[in-house]
């Protein structure tokens, strides 16, 4: 029998349906998924051996949960996905504001309706997608918002005394009875509001003003909090924290591969961009490395964290930067070049919180420095580390510096100006002018195709500049590569101000 065809309490009694609490529901459905080796939280990457097992243990224990972690760590997404562990449909008394269970009615409305109609009491079926409530904790949230209050308009319209339970206007928590209810950024909730949650968590009781009201709500509570909030804005009051049985610590991706997978999954790349723009593994790794560098930077506030949204937004901007260039140049297809990564700076500056020293440096300069550090770190993973050759003595008998020919080309007075809007063919032709550049790439990547070779050649120039072997200067509309000493000695007063050279640069 299709359970949704049941329309009355009497029909429900005759069926095989058995009521259970929401935590029992979550527990039993989770057990089924684990037994069948199904993925319990699809799309959550990097938590397979940490957060997900902790969450499963909490659900099996029928615990309320607090997800504690920095921003962009999938705390709310984990909570939302718990709805997949609910039954597809549950029966409720038709017209009930608090999703009354037909077998265990809570509200006066439901009790009166059953007393009046008995087995003919109408019921309806609530889908699991509607069994989720969420509230962002802000300082202006009141007890009335969460719990409820007396509604004088309802009392006047129904001509009821304020002592009548029917004059109560239920808040968002009672309306989430038999649902998963999430309070995001819990420390932002005023202490007196947090206190109002004590009885709900401990006894399931609802207390509204002077009403002697016993309303044992059936709710799965999930809270999220950022450790930064504990000092900057507020705190979780100790008695409330004590009533939340499981506190689960979230974290950022630990490995580059995990971070790459998250960005690949979450980035919103348009279909036209997928057809037109190629993104190499090198460029993807450089973008991910920016977030790793930011999390360790002295200029970035570590308490605030660096969200995974940084790399997602940066990846989207990198693709769009290449697409814009291709549209201007009327190219049918192109790839994301290293120079296109200048376009991700707005994604970085909007996603990091700077400490005082970082504010002094300036958000743009911090973002640019993070990109340079990312290039430096990744360069050593693709090519021999230039530091190794900088430290070797010439007479040590060691292998010749593989970058010598390239550096000599620049030392001879040559320079390379790569305009941001260059067509691919023009850029490739310019890169081949640099002595030793193609030979170096071909030696280390013999199977690379023409486009990959060109990208790697450009990467070498950026890499050598990050190790201070050649000079790189980003000016309006182009990137200039020159020899290091020449760029320091041949400067105008304006360029002196732009580059902010100090005495140590000339030693």
HELIX and SHEET records of a PDB file:
HELIX    1   1 UNK A    3  UNK A    5  5                                   3    
HELIX    2   2 UNK A    9  UNK A   14  1                                   6    
HELIX    3   3 UNK A   22  UNK A   35  1                                  14    
HELIX    4   4 UNK A   51  UNK A   60  1                                  10    
HELIX    5   5 UNK A   75  UNK A   81  1                                   7    
HELIX    6   6 UNK A   82  UNK A   85  5                                   4    
HELIX    7   7 UNK A  108  UNK A  117  1                                  10    
HELIX    8   8 UNK A  118  UNK A  120  5                                   3    
HELIX    9   9 UNK A  128  UNK A  130  5                                   3    
HELIX   10  10 UNK A  143  UNK A  146  1                                   4    
HELIX   11  11 UNK A  152  UNK A  158  1                                   7    
HELIX   12  12 UNK A  165  UNK A  167  5                                   3    
HELIX   13  13 UNK A  174  UNK A  176  5                                   3    
HELIX   14  14 UNK A  186  UNK A  188  5                                   3    
HELIX   15  15 UNK A  191  UNK A  195  1                                   5    
HELIX   16  16 UNK A  198  UNK A  202  1                                   5    
HELIX   17  17 UNK A  229  UNK A  232  1                                   4    
HELIX   18  18 UNK A  238  UNK A  243  1                                   6    
HELIX   19  19 UNK A  256  UNK A  266  1                                  11    
HELIX   20  20 UNK A  271  UNK A  276  1                                   6    
HELIX   21  21 UNK A  281  UNK A  295  1                                  15    
HELIX   22  22 UNK A  309  UNK A  329  1                                  21    
HELIX   23  23 UNK A  338  UNK A  344  5                                   7    
HELIX   24  24 UNK A  345  UNK A  349  1                                   5    
HELIX   25  25 UNK A  356  UNK A  361  1                                   6    
HELIX   26  26 UNK A  363  UNK A  382  1                                  20    
HELIX   27  27 UNK A  386  UNK A  391  1                                   6    
HELIX   28  28 UNK A  394  UNK A  396  5                                   3    
HELIX   29  29 UNK A  404  UNK A  411  1                                   8    
HELIX   30  30 UNK A  424  UNK A  431  1                                   8    
HELIX   31  31 UNK A  437  UNK A  444  1                                   8    
HELIX   32  32 UNK A  450  UNK A  466  1                                  17    
HELIX   33  33 UNK A  484  UNK A  489  1                                   6    
HELIX   34  34 UNK A  493  UNK A  499  1                                   7    
HELIX   35  35 UNK A  503  UNK A  506  5                                   4    
SHEET    1   A 5 UNK A 132  UNK A 136  0                                        
SHEET    2   A 5 UNK A 180  UNK A 184  1                                        
SHEET    3   A 5 UNK A 220  UNK A 225  1                                        
SHEET    4   A 5 UNK A  65  UNK A  68  1                                        
SHEET    5   A 5 UNK A 246  UNK A 249  1                                        
SHEET    1   B 2 UNK A  89  UNK A  93  0                                        
SHEET    2   B 2 UNK A 123  UNK A 127 -1                                        
SHEET    1   C 2 UNK A 148  UNK A 150  0                                        
SHEET    2   C 2 UNK A 168  UNK A 170 -1                                        
SHEET    1   D 2 UNK A 277  UNK A 278  0                                        
SHEET    2   D 2 UNK A 334  UNK A 335  1                                        
SHEET    1   E 3 UNK A 416  UNK A 419  0                                        
SHEET    2   E 3 UNK A 478  UNK A 482 -1                                        
SHEET    3   E 3 UNK A 471  UNK A 475 -1                                        
END                                                                             
